[in-house]
Amino acid sequence: MSGITVHHLQVGQGERIPWLLEELGVPYQLKKHKRSPIFSPPELQALHPMGAAPVIEDATFDKENALVLAESGAIAEYLIHKHGNGRLALPPSHKDYADYLYWFHFSNSTLQPALFRRALVRGMSSGEDDPRYKGVEERTKRTLGHVENRVANNTYLAGEEFTAADVMTVWSFTTMRKFEPIDLTEYPGIHKWIKTCTDRPAYRTAMQKGDPDLNVEELISVKGPERFAGAFGAPANK
Ligand SMILES: N[C@@H](CCC(=O)N[C@@H](CS)C(=O)NCC(=O)O)C(=O)O
């Protein structure tokens, strides 16, 4: 083994990592895995105790003992600092450093859990009038409104510079909508921001390599893509 290998479970958040590497201009090998039928296939589960993607193997510094790293935020920081000279991160001296940190972490710490929670509670509830669903819906709208407010007033999440915070977050409004729909009619700022980010050649190249069967124009449309076959979250009584 040599260099960096990215394990990507197709139609999933691992798309962030090839995108980041394309932006950084760092070479990598891409190993694509298919969902089986929803969760990771056995060969991907065997790579890391959590059995989830993305996972990278990095044999750059030790060919005999490749580093194995999971968790997209950790992978992004590792690649930026070990291979990317700190590009796409803002340094502590930057005026927007705190905003960069906040939005980088917001993606996996608040936004993704909010979307998953809504999907799961929808599946458990009797319908959209169910008080359990209404509670999480209110919370999710607050979360989405927070993102909307940010990108309606700034070109990118960290401010005026495109950063890894955008790479971490865009998928929640593109491919993730195959699992949990979000109609962007109410969020014109988010729609404009995802279009700006996904117009980048590095995004297009990464998606073409990792998920050539996904239609990017559908992913970035206002209404969003068709749902993934077998996605959870349909009301239990339907
Ligand atoms: N917080 C983790 C989440 C990883 C995760 O749940 N990945 C999903 C892909 S979207 C996965 O591997 N699902 C299949 C499984 O858990 O078996 C990260 O950001 O890397």
The ligand as a Gaussian input file, in Angstrom:
#p B3LYP/6-31G(d) Opt

LIG

0 1
 N      -19.853000      10.946000      12.367000
 C      -19.398000      10.007000      11.363000
 C      -20.607000       9.311000      10.784000
 C      -20.232000       8.171000       9.886000
 C      -21.466000       7.489000       9.315000
 O      -22.451000       7.224000      10.013000
 N      -21.396000       7.179000       8.026000
 C      -22.494000       6.541000       7.350000
 C      -22.507000       6.986000       5.890000
 S      -23.492000       8.425000       5.661000
 C      -22.284000       5.034000       7.345000
 O      -21.177000       4.574000       7.235000
 N      -23.385000       4.297000       7.418000
 C      -23.358000       2.871000       7.301000
 C      -23.186000       2.155000       8.598000
 O      -23.126000       2.802000       9.655000
 O      -23.136000       0.919000       8.552000
 C      -18.576000      10.750000      10.313000
 O      -18.763000      11.949000      10.138000
 O      -17.720000      10.149000       9.659000

